[in-house]
């Protein structure tokens, strides 16, 4: 991703954009319902921590280390959250960077869909090796290839995962799944329509121009009323999915354990 995209993501985190706000809510619920961390000893690794908003949230549950390959993103984190421990490096360097370290929780929030992540299976296997027995893996990715659109190219999206593909990867790495669900099912119809328009429109215009227009729309700050409305929809949907996991959505979540 380019520098402007990282700056936009940082602004959205600072503005408490509904997408990041609902992630914090989900994280808190999973911590309280499944993981029960002992803050004094709990070690967390946040792989692909981006601009650091979620890493900051994770720091409330234990000692967290963020891993991020992009120097611009690392610079933004250190400027905004100077107390966070951030390691600059990629997913292919996990076992080298953290040799001799073990973690109670590893998180991967929308990372392995990027073109830079060439082998998701190996990343999960390496993460498994770095975890303590009984440790937890929380993994989310954009779901369903049919939803891929021009905005995905802007953030260097190589793939969207099918939920069954994610299940196969994480179980092959040695984890036992404790909970899984699609996320943002309420957004799926609109996302599908937008993907169809993007992919099959007969209107011809320069690709860069289209992507810049789409970038400005996707990164634009929402009015507070709309932002709160979308957050509350996501929050209600999550509460439902905790009892009745969703089978359709724009992304997929897996919570698994090293047994």
C-alpha positions, 0 to 999 in steps of 0.5 A: 500500500502507498503512504497515502493509504496508510495515512488514511487508515491512521486517520480512520482509526483516530476518528473511531471509524465504525469498522475499527470500533466494531473490531475492538468490540469483537476483540473485547467480547472474545477476550472475555468469553474465550481467552481470559488473559492474565494481563500480568503475564499474557504475551501477544503478537499482532502480525501485520499490525498496520497503523497500530490502532488494534495493537494499541487495543491489544496492549490492554490485555497484556504485553503486545508486540506488533510486526509490520513490514512497511516503514511508513506504517511503522513510522506512523505507529511510533509517532502516534503510540510511542510506547508500543513495541514494534518490530519491522519485518514481514510474515516470512521472517517470523521464526527468525525475528522471534526465535526463543519467544513464545506467545499466548495470543497471535492475531492476524487481522486482514493481513494474508490477503495482501500480495506480499503474503505469498504463503498463508499456510506457512505463516500459520505454521510458523505462528503455531511454532511460536505459541505456548501450548494452549495459546490462541490464534485470532485470524480474520481475512476478507472473504469470497473472491466474488467480492473482489473489486478495484478498491482491493487492488488499491490495498494490494489485495492478492486474494479473498479467502473462502471460509472453508479455505481458511478452515483448511489452512488453520487446521492443517497448521495444527490448530483446533477451531473454537469459534468461526463466523462470517462478519458484516453479513449486512454489508454483503448485498451492497458489496456484491453489487459494487463488485459487479459494477466495478468488474463488469461495467462497460464504462471505460476510463483510466484505471488510475483515475477510477482507483483514485476516485474509489479511494476518496470515497472509501477513505472519506470521513463519515458523519457521526450519525452514520458512523454510529449507525453502522457501528451499532448494526455491526454490534447487533449482528455480532451478538447474534453471530455469537450464538448463530454463526453467519454463513455469509459476509464480507470477511471471515473470523476464526478463533483457534487454539494450540492444543 
